[in-house]
Amino acid sequence: MLTRPAILLRIEEAILLAAALFAYQHLHYSWLLFAILFLAPDLFMFGYLITPRLGATTYNLVHNLALPIALLIASYLQHWQNAPAIALIWIAHIALDRLLGYGLKYPTFFKDTHLQRI
């Protein structure tokens, strides 16, 4: 198994998803909010209606962990109340996407990802 990167990456994402869900539950955030916002990052796929390059750019912008982790850190430092919930939902969304094989997109076609060709 240690020589199969695809399996290792999926295990990492499963652990990240579980950690985000655990933290969300532990902090007593609203599951209704979770259900409402969970698919919000996928709205950025609409860039594909214009061009594949724009679609990949907008999709990758919100489907990498840098922004939600920065939001999580900033919300902790600034004592923002709802921002950690949004960051954890965002992280959970990214982790589930990658667990299912939906990686960051190349500008060629929606199905070309850094994890596999869907």
NORDAFEN-V665318 format. One record per helix or strand of 2 or more residues. SS is the DSSP state (h for helix, s for strand). FROM is the first residue (numbers start at 1). TO is the last residue. If there is no record, write none. Layout:
ss=<SS,SS>
from=<FROM,FROM>
to=<TO,TO>
//
This chain:
ss=<h,h,h,h,h,h,s>
from=<5,31,40,52,65,83,112>
to=<26,37,49,62,78,99,113>
//
